[in-house]
Amino acid sequence: MPLGFNVPLARSRRSSTDALGRVRGVNLAGWFIPEPWVTPSLFAATGASNDTELQQALGASAYCERMRHHYETFVSEDDFRRMAAIGLNAVRLPVPWYAFGSQSADACHVTVVDYIDRAMEWGEKHGVSVLLDLATVPGGQGDSNEPVPMPDLIAEWHSSTNGRHAALEVLERLATRYGSSDILSGIELLDSPVMSVRRGLFSVTDGIPIHYLRNFYRDAYELVRTHMPVSKAVVFSASGHPDLWRGFMRGARYENVLIDLHLYHYRDETAQDITSPRGIRDAIARARHEIRAARAAGFPVIVGEWSGAAVLSSASITPEGRAAYERVFVANQLAAFEGAQGWYFQTWKTEKRLPAWDARVALGTLERAMIE
């Protein structure tokens, strides 16, 4: 039976089956899209803070050589074996818009599809499903995980001349290549786009207009469904505002559509001090509220990203004490996700084994029954 999302059959227009039950997964962040916090060695001595700056610092030839070596070595079959061993059954795989390769006067990117093929093979062998996530687009989609968009995260994709076309093209090519794979659970149409929202009568925040996102998601759905059966999910991001998606994709033509929430609790208005019972209680209450709001919009919910990161107010906390607080926080979050179809921790591995972000650390010490 194909591996997918365990959506209740009562929702027939959005139903799928799942041999493994609830999704318990991890993101493979930093594999195809280099990020300094995941793999600082890639950026060492370059002064770069993102993928574009890294290529500018190294030059196209050296950049491609470094990235090929990274693709070959950062994730292996042993990672999939270890995931399965601790009770995980899924990965969310962020892929860039240049997944099939790209070359221009300004930049050059090597294809990553050979490595996606490997992930599919390893997933099949070890019972780990794969959700493909289009995580970058030309011009940038911003990042709705960030409370205030940074200069390199500003969403300009919707105003670029070819951004929409490039995104739809890669989604269609991914669906054509992998849509019939038993191990594919689905495709996420965009990772976490910043959406403009109204603040009062006369103010609108920066970001992508919701009508643009709605139209893009509808067009993308039609494209991927041409090559991908309804047993595979189509996933779209709540962009931090699950309540604004009521009434979206209401026709019977839309089947097996899920909404993705990213639930973090460590910055700005979401920050919680987990050294106090009230802090943990408030964070868990917020997570449950967000899931309820997304379900009320009419969609099954997947938590596409979350972590053990939170505020620890006491400067005297020992490393052991921090680990204990974060372990309790992780366990409580797992319980809060019961209203969702499942979750993907952020991320499977980091070079520095960051405790709140690296699943090998954050989840590896939990009893298997807690994960399952």
C-alpha positions as CSV (number, residue, x, y, z in Angstrom):
1,M,0.0,0.0,0.0
2,P,1.4,3.5,-0.8
3,L,2.8,5.5,2.0
4,G,0.8,8.7,2.5
5,F,-1.1,10.8,5.0
6,N,-3.7,9.2,7.2
7,V,-6.6,11.5,6.4
8,P,-10.0,10.3,7.7
9,L,-12.0,8.7,4.9
10,A,-15.1,10.7,5.9
11,R,-13.4,13.6,4.0
12,S,-13.6,11.7,0.7
13,R,-12.6,14.5,-1.5
14,R,-9.3,14.8,0.5
15,S,-8.8,11.3,1.5
16,S,-5.7,9.1,1.3
17,T,-4.5,5.9,2.8
18,D,-1.4,5.2,4.9
19,A,0.2,1.9,5.7
20,L,2.1,3.4,8.6
21,G,-0.5,5.5,10.3
22,R,0.4,8.9,11.5
23,V,3.3,10.8,9.9
24,R,6.4,11.0,12.2
25,G,9.1,12.6,10.2
26,V,12.0,15.0,9.9
27,N,13.1,17.7,7.4
28,L,16.3,17.2,5.4
29,A,17.1,20.8,5.6
30,G,20.5,21.9,4.4
31,W,21.0,19.0,1.9
32,F,20.0,20.7,-1.4
33,I,19.7,24.2,-0.1
34,P,22.8,25.2,1.9
35,E,22.1,26.9,5.2
36,P,24.9,28.2,7.5
37,W,23.2,26.9,10.7
38,V,23.0,23.4,9.3
39,T,26.4,23.1,7.6
40,P,28.7,25.9,8.6
41,S,31.7,24.2,7.0
42,L,30.2,25.0,3.5
43,F,30.4,28.7,4.3
44,A,33.7,28.8,6.2
45,A,36.1,31.6,5.2
46,T,33.7,32.8,2.5
47,G,31.8,35.6,4.3
48,A,28.6,34.3,2.7
49,S,25.4,33.9,4.7
50,N,23.2,32.3,2.0
51,D,23.3,30.3,-1.2
52,T,23.5,33.2,-3.5
53,E,26.3,34.9,-1.6
54,L,28.2,31.6,-1.4
55,Q,28.2,31.2,-5.2
56,Q,29.3,34.8,-5.6
57,A,32.2,34.3,-3.1
58,L,33.4,31.0,-4.6
59,G,32.7,31.5,-8.3
60,A,30.5,29.1,-10.3
61,S,33.0,26.4,-10.9
62,A,34.3,26.1,-7.3
63,Y,30.7,26.5,-6.0
64,C,29.4,23.6,-8.1
65,E,32.3,21.4,-7.1
66,R,31.8,22.1,-3.4
67,M,28.0,21.4,-3.7
68,R,28.5,18.1,-5.6
69,H,30.7,16.9,-2.8
70,H,28.1,18.1,-0.2
71,Y,25.2,16.4,-2.0
72,E,27.2,13.1,-2.1
73,T,28.2,13.1,1.6
74,F,25.7,15.0,3.8
75,V,22.9,12.5,3.6
76,S,23.3,8.7,3.1
77,E,21.3,5.5,3.3
78,D,22.6,5.1,6.8
79,D,20.6,8.2,7.8
80,F,17.4,6.6,6.5
81,R,18.2,3.4,8.4
82,R,18.8,5.4,11.6
83,M,15.5,7.3,11.1
84,A,13.6,4.1,10.8
85,A,15.4,2.6,13.9
86,I,14.1,5.4,16.2
87,G,10.5,5.2,14.9
88,L,10.4,7.8,12.2
89,N,8.5,7.0,9.0
90,A,8.8,10.1,6.8
91,V,11.0,12.9,5.5
92,R,10.1,16.3,4.2
93,L,12.7,17.1,1.5
94,P,13.1,20.8,0.6
95,V,14.1,21.2,-3.0
96,P,15.1,24.4,-4.9
97,W,13.5,25.7,-8.0
98,Y,16.7,24.7,-9.9
99,A,16.3,21.1,-8.9
100,F,16.7,20.0,-12.5
101,G,19.7,22.3,-13.0
102,S,20.1,25.9,-14.1
103,Q,22.7,28.0,-15.9
104,S,22.7,31.7,-16.7
105,A,25.1,34.5,-17.0
106,D,24.7,35.2,-13.3
107,A,24.6,31.8,-11.7
108,C,25.0,28.1,-12.3
109,H,23.4,25.2,-10.3
110,V,23.9,21.5,-10.7
111,T,20.9,19.2,-10.8
112,V,19.8,17.5,-7.6
113,V,17.4,14.9,-9.1
114,D,19.9,12.1,-9.0
115,Y,20.1,12.6,-5.2
116,I,16.3,12.8,-4.9
117,D,16.3,9.5,-6.7
118,R,18.6,8.1,-4.0
119,A,16.3,9.5,-1.3
120,M,13.4,7.7,-2.9
121,E,15.3,4.4,-3.1
122,W,16.5,4.6,0.5
123,G,13.0,5.5,1.6
124,E,11.5,2.5,-0.2
125,K,14.1,0.2,1.4
126,H,13.6,1.5,4.9
127,G,9.9,2.3,5.0
128,V,10.4,6.1,5.1
129,S,8.0,8.1,2.9
130,V,9.1,11.3,1.1
131,L,7.2,14.6,0.9
132,L,8.8,16.9,-1.8
133,D,8.7,20.5,-0.8
134,L,9.4,23.4,-3.2
135,A,11.4,25.5,-0.8
136,T,12.9,28.3,-3.1
137,V,11.6,30.2,-6.1
138,P,13.2,32.9,-8.3
139,G,13.1,36.3,-6.7
140,G,12.4,34.8,-3.2
141,Q,9.1,34.0,-1.4
142,G,10.2,35.4,1.9
143,D,9.9,33.2,5.0
144,S,6.7,33.3,7.0
145,N,8.6,31.7,9.9
146,E,10.4,35.0,10.3
147,P,8.6,37.7,12.4
148,V,10.2,40.5,10.4
149,P,11.4,39.7,6.9
150,M,15.2,40.1,6.5
151,P,16.6,41.8,3.4
152,D,17.6,38.5,1.8
153,L,14.1,37.0,2.6
154,I,11.9,39.7,1.0
155,A,9.2,38.1,-1.2
156,E,9.7,39.4,-4.7
157,W,8.8,36.2,-6.6
158,H,5.3,37.3,-7.3
159,S,6.4,40.4,-9.1
160,S,9.2,38.8,-11.2
161,T,8.5,38.2,-14.9
162,N,9.4,34.4,-14.9
163,G,9.1,33.5,-11.2
164,R,5.6,32.0,-11.4
165,H,6.5,30.1,-14.6
166,A,9.7,28.6,-13.2
167,A,7.9,27.4,-10.0
168,L,5.1,25.8,-12.0
169,E,7.5,24.2,-14.3
170,V,9.6,22.5,-11.6
171,L,6.5,21.3,-9.7
172,E,5.2,19.7,-12.9
173,R,8.6,18.1,-13.6
174,L,8.8,16.7,-10.0
175,A,5.2,15.3,-10.3
176,T,6.1,13.8,-13.7
177,R,9.2,12.1,-12.4
178,Y,8.0,11.0,-9.0
179,G,4.2,11.1,-9.0
180,S,3.7,7.4,-9.4
181,S,6.4,6.4,-6.8
182,D,4.9,4.3,-4.0
183,I,7.2,6.0,-1.5
184,L,6.1,9.6,-2.4
185,S,3.6,10.9,0.1
186,G,3.0,14.1,-1.8
187,I,4.3,17.5,-3.0
188,E,4.2,20.7,-1.1
189,L,3.7,23.6,-3.5
190,L,5.7,26.3,-1.6
191,D,7.6,26.1,1.7
192,S,6.6,29.1,3.8
193,P,5.8,32.2,1.7
194,V,5.3,35.5,3.4
195,M,1.7,36.6,2.8
196,S,0.5,40.2,3.0
197,V,-2.3,40.7,5.4
198,R,-4.4,43.7,6.4
199,R,-3.7,45.5,9.6
200,G,-6.6,47.8,10.4
201,L,-8.4,49.8,7.7
202,F,-5.5,51.4,5.8
203,S,-2.5,49.2,6.4
204,V,-1.3,46.1,4.6
205,T,1.9,44.2,5.6
206,D,4.6,43.4,3.0
207,G,4.4,40.1,1.3
208,I,2.7,38.1,-1.4
209,P,-1.0,39.0,-1.9
210,I,-3.3,36.2,-0.8
211,H,-5.2,36.2,-4.1
212,Y,-1.9,35.6,-5.9
213,L,-1.1,32.6,-3.7
214,R,-4.6,31.2,-4.1
215,N,-4.4,31.4,-7.9
216,F,-0.9,29.9,-7.9
217,Y,-2.0,27.0,-5.7
218,R,-5.0,26.3,-7.9
219,D,-2.9,26.2,-11.0
220,A,-0.2,24.2,-9.4
221,Y,-2.7,21.7,-8.1
222,E,-4.1,21.1,-11.6
223,L,-0.5,20.6,-13.0
224,V,0.7,18.1,-10.4
225,R,-2.6,16.2,-10.4
226,T,-2.1,15.5,-14.1
227,H,0.9,13.4,-13.2
228,M,0.2,12.4,-9.5
229,P,-2.8,10.3,-8.3
230,V,-5.1,11.5,-5.6
231,S,-3.6,9.0,-3.2
232,K,-0.7,11.5,-3.0
233,A,-1.2,14.6,-1.1
234,V,-1.0,18.2,-2.4
235,V,0.2,20.4,0.5
236,F,0.1,24.2,0.8
237,S,1.4,26.5,3.5
238,A,-0.8,28.4,5.9
239,S,1.8,31.2,5.8
240,G,1.2,31.8,9.5
241,H,-2.5,32.6,9.0
242,P,-4.5,29.4,8.9
243,D,-7.8,31.3,9.6
244,L,-7.5,33.1,6.2
245,W,-7.9,30.0,4.2
246,R,-11.5,29.2,4.9
247,G,-13.4,28.5,1.7
248,F,-10.3,27.8,-0.3
249,M,-10.3,24.8,-2.8
250,R,-13.9,23.9,-1.9
251,G,-14.8,22.2,-5.1
252,A,-15.1,18.4,-5.4
253,R,-12.2,18.5,-7.9
254,Y,-9.8,19.2,-5.1
255,E,-8.8,15.9,-3.4
256,N,-6.3,15.0,-0.7
257,V,-5.3,18.6,0.0
258,L,-3.5,19.4,3.3
259,I,-2.5,22.6,5.0
260,D,1.0,23.0,6.5
261,L,1.7,24.7,9.8
262,H,5.2,25.7,11.1
263,L,5.1,25.9,14.8
264,Y,8.0,27.6,16.6
265,H,8.0,29.1,20.1
266,Y,11.3,31.0,20.6
267,R,11.0,34.5,19.2
268,D,9.0,37.7,19.4
269,E,5.3,37.2,20.3
270,T,5.7,33.4,20.1
271,A,8.6,33.2,22.6
272,Q,7.9,31.1,25.7
273,D,10.1,30.6,28.7
274,I,10.0,26.8,29.2
275,T,11.7,27.0,32.6
276,S,8.3,27.7,34.0
277,P,5.2,25.4,33.8
278,R,3.2,28.3,32.6
279,G,5.6,28.8,29.6
280,I,5.2,25.3,28.5
281,R,1.5,25.4,29.0
282,D,1.1,28.6,27.0
283,A,3.3,27.2,24.1
284,I,1.3,24.0,23.9
285,A,-2.0,25.9,24.1
286,R,-0.9,28.0,21.2
287,A,0.1,25.0,19.1
288,R,-3.3,23.4,19.8
289,H,-5.1,26.6,18.8
290,E,-3.2,26.9,15.5
291,I,-4.1,23.3,14.6
292,R,-7.7,23.9,15.5
293,A,-7.8,27.0,13.4
294,A,-6.3,25.2,10.4
295,R,-8.8,22.3,10.7
296,A,-11.6,24.8,11.0
297,A,-10.5,26.2,7.6
298,G,-11.5,22.8,6.2
299,F,-8.3,21.0,5.7
300,P,-6.4,18.1,7.4
301,V,-3.3,19.5,9.0
302,I,0.4,18.6,8.8
303,V,3.0,20.3,11.0
304,G,5.7,20.7,8.5
305,E,8.3,22.3,10.8
306,W,8.8,22.5,14.6
307,S,11.7,22.3,17.0
308,G,12.7,22.1,20.7
309,A,13.9,25.7,20.6
310,A,12.4,28.1,23.3
311,V,13.5,30.7,25.8
312,L,15.4,29.6,28.9
313,S,15.5,32.6,31.1
314,S,18.0,31.5,33.7
315,A,21.6,32.2,32.8
316,S,22.7,29.6,35.4
317,I,21.1,26.6,33.7
318,T,23.7,23.9,33.1
319,P,23.9,22.0,29.7
320,E,22.3,19.0,31.4
321,G,19.5,21.2,32.7
322,R,18.9,22.7,29.3
323,A,18.7,19.3,27.8
324,A,16.2,18.2,30.4
325,Y,14.0,21.3,29.8
326,E,14.1,20.8,26.0
327,R,13.3,17.1,26.3
328,V,10.2,17.9,28.3
329,F,9.2,20.6,25.9
330,V,9.7,18.3,22.9
331,A,7.6,15.6,24.6
332,N,4.8,18.0,25.3
333,Q,4.7,19.3,21.8
334,L,4.4,15.8,20.5
335,A,1.3,15.4,22.6
336,A,-0.1,18.7,21.2
337,F,0.1,17.5,17.7
338,E,-2.6,14.8,18.2
339,G,-5.1,17.0,16.2
340,A,-2.8,16.9,13.1
341,Q,-2.1,14.1,10.6
342,G,1.5,14.1,11.7
343,W,4.7,16.2,11.9
344,Y,8.2,16.8,10.6
345,F,10.9,17.9,13.0
346,Q,13.3,20.5,11.9
347,T,15.8,19.0,11.0
348,W,17.4,15.5,10.9
349,K,21.0,16.5,11.3
350,T,23.3,19.5,11.8
351,E,27.1,19.5,11.7
352,K,27.2,21.0,15.3
353,R,24.4,18.6,16.6
354,L,22.4,21.6,17.8
355,P,20.3,20.1,20.6
356,A,17.0,21.9,19.9
357,W,17.2,21.5,16.2
358,D,18.9,18.2,15.4
359,A,16.5,15.3,15.5
360,R,19.3,12.9,16.4
361,V,19.7,14.8,19.6
362,A,16.2,16.1,20.3
363,L,14.3,12.9,19.4
364,G,17.1,10.3,19.8
365,T,16.7,10.1,23.6
366,L,13.0,9.7,23.6
367,E,11.4,6.3,24.1
368,R,10.1,5.0,20.8
369,A,6.6,4.8,22.1
370,M,6.6,8.6,22.7
371,I,7.4,9.2,19.0
372,E,4.9,6.6,17.7
